[in-house]
Amino acid sequence: MNILLLTTHFNVGGISKYLVNLSRGLIQKGHNVVIASSPGDFISTLDKRVSFFPLNIKTKSELSPKIFLAFPELIKLVRQRKIEIIHAQTRVSQVLAFYLSKVSGIPYLSTSHGFFKPRLGRRLFPCWGERVIAISQPVKEHLIRDFKTEPFKIVLIPNGVRIKDDLSLPDFRVGRRKYGLKEEVDVIGFMGRLSPVKGIKYLIMAMSHVLKTKPNAQLIIVGEGKIKQELKNLTKELGIVNSVFFLGTIANTFRSFALGGNGNG
């Protein structure tokens, strides 16, 4: 089957990681996968057998001119690659998939990666597709309760974790040396989009208490987002600037990971 995975950007974050794992699994099952998205720094992690089609659709507005400008390119793409199903990941890509499906007759589905405000536009024009994947039971209940989505349309598929065949773990000391971190201290790491829904401020607040018993501990925050400066200001207020580090895209540095969120399913 020829499958088009549609999203608005491919920077470091949950959706990009989801698509990396999903596309790899689909290829292993014998399918052909095309990802259409605005480029990002996570493209390098894709399986080499995945076709990446760059589009200028990095926007959160479903009325953005970018959508209308990208539409002819997508129509051409689905016809040239003989796409048989479209899988949308974000609100903007859901709207695009809706119109693509109307014009081409190709069915589409979407994944709900978290919780959404029940705005009028989303309730009147849901664009979930013929089926919608919920990543958790709370997300499924949210779709039914807040958007009146029919239960038979929702498929519950929790996010999977890829397990390497050899189960070997990378040497975390290599990453620590690269970024000037001490090997002998406890390093706690967070990686993801820096947004309020992730609850990162609570992690930083908790770190101020950790330091009372483990004064040499370090907190590493990997990712970008609109609240980065706000989080930096919080470390100043708490007096823990020297123990909290904001870095770019890195790997193999943590012994402990903090997975947080107050609205991510």
N, C-alpha and C positions, 0 to 999 in steps of 0.2 A: 504494500500500500504506500502511496505517496502522501506524506503528511506535512502540512505547513504549521509550524509553531510560531505564533505571533505575539510579540511583546513590544514595549515602547523603548526599552534601553537594555544594554547588556553590561552594566557596571556590577561591581561586587555587591551581592545581596542575595536574599532568599530566593527570589524568582529566577535569577540567573543560575544559581546553583541547582535549583529544581529542574531547569531546562537542560543543563549539562547532564544530569543523571538520567532524565527522561529520554533525551535524544540518544544517549549511549544504549539504554535498554531497548529502545525501539529498533535501533540498528542491529543489535544482537538478535532480535526477533525476526530480522530479515526485511524490515521496512526501510524506505528511503525518506530521509528527513531534511527539510529545509527550514531554517530559522530566519524570519524577517524581523528586523529590529534596528533601532539606532545603534551604532557601534558603541563599544565600551571596553573597559580593561579586563573583562572576564572572557573575552572571545578566545584567548589563547588556551583556555582550559577545555575547549570543545574537542570532541573526537574528530580526527582529521577527515572522517567520512561524512561529516555533517556539512551541508552547503549553507553558508551564511550569506544572506541577501541584505545589504545595508539600506536602511530607509531613514529619512529624517522625520521621525515621528516621536521624538522625545518631548512629550507634553502631557499635562494632566487635564487639559481642557478637551472635552469631546466635541467642541465647536471650533477648535483650532484650524486655521488654514492648512496646517501640515497634513491633516487627515485627508482633506480633499485633494491636495497635491500628490499625496502618496497613492491614492486610490487607483489611478490609471496604471501605475507601475505594478501594483499588486495584481490587478486583473491580468496584465500581461504575464506576470510570473506564474499564476495558477494555471494559465492555459499552456504556457511553454513547458512547465514541469508536470503537467497532468495531475495536479493536486486532487486528492480524493476526499480529504477531510482537513478542516481548519481547527486549530486549537488555540484559543485566545487566553491571555494571562492577566491582563489589566483592563480597567474600564475603557480606556481609549481603544485598545486592541479589540475589545468586545464589540464596540460600535463599528469598527472597521470590518470585523468578521461578519457582522450582521448584514452590512451592505454588500460585501463580497458574496455572501451566500445568496442574497436576493438576486444579484446580477448573474452569478455563475451557476446557481443551483447546487453548489457544493455544500454539504451539511457542515455545521460547526458546533463545537462545544467550548466550554470555558472551565477554568479552575478558579475557585474562590480561595485565595490565599490568606484570608483573614476576615476581619469584621469591617463593615462599612456603615457610614451614616445613611440612614434611610431617606436620602434627599428625594424630592419630588421627581426629578428627571430619571433617577434610577428606578423608582417605583413604577412610573408610567412607561418607561422605555428600558426594561431590564436587560435585554440583550444577553441573557445567560446561554442561549443556544439550545439545541435539542436535548442536551444533557449538561449538567454542571457538576464538576468534581469538588467535593468539600474535603479539606485536608484534615478535618477533625470532627468529632461529634458535636462540639459546641458550635462550630461553623455551620454545620448542617442545620442545627436547631435555629441558628440566627437567620439563615436563608428562609426557613419556613415561617418563623415568627415575624420577622421585620419586613420581608419582601414577598410574603405569601407565595413563595415558590412551591409548586406541587411536589410532594415528597418523591413521587416516582421518577422525577427528573433528576434527582440528586443521587450521586454515587459517592459513597464515602471511601476515600483512598488516602490513608495517612502517608505523609512523606516518608520515603525510604532512605536508608543510608547505604551507600555503596561499601561493600566489604571486599578489599583486595584479596586476590587468590592466595597470596602468600602470608597475609595477615601481618606483614612486617610494619613496624612503626618507624617514622623518620627520626633522626637524631635531633632532638630539640636544641641541643647545645650549639649546633651549626647556626640556627636562626638567631639564637641569643647573641652569639659573638658578632654576627652581621650587624645587629642593631644596637650593640653596646650595652646589652643587658647582662646582669650578673647570673652566672650559672648556679650559684649555691643558694639563691633565695627563691622563695615561692612567687611564681608569676601567674596571675589570674588574667585570662584573656576574654575579650568580647569581640566578635566580628559580625558586622551587619550594617544595615542602613541606620544612620543616626537620626532618628525621628522620635517624637514623644511616645508613640505607640510601643516602642521597644522597652521602655522603662529603664533606660540606662542611668538616669539620674538616681534611681534607687540603688543601683549597683555602686555608683560613686559614693553615695551616702553610707552604704554598708561598708565600703572600703575604709572610711574614716574610723570605723569601729574595729575593723580587722587590724589596722595599724597599731592599735593600743596593745595588742598581744603579740603581733608579728611586725615590729617596726621596720623591718627590711623588705617586707612584701611589696610587690609592684603590680599595678593594674595596667594592662595594655588594651587600648581601644582601637580596633581596626575598622575603618569605614569612613564614609563621608555622608553629610546630610545637613539639613537646614538648622539643626540645633547644636552644631559642633561648638560654636563660640559660647553658647549658653552653658554647655557642659564644662568648657574650660573655665568659665567664670565661676562655676560651682566649685571646682577644685580649689580655686583661689579663696573662695569664701570659707571653705572647710580647712584650709591650710595644708592641703596635701598635694600641691603642685608637683613636688619632687618625687612623688610616688605614683603618679598617674601619667601615662604617656599616650599621646594620640599619634598613630603611625598610619602609613599608607597600606597598600596591599602587601601583606607578608605571610609567611607560613613557617611551621615547624619551630614555634617559639614558646608555646604554652604547655604547662603540665595540667592546668585546670582551666576549664571553660565555664563561663556563666551564660546561660541561655535565659533571657528574660523577655518580658513583654506583658502589657496589660490590655492587649486586644489583638492577639495574633493567632488565636485558635489553638 
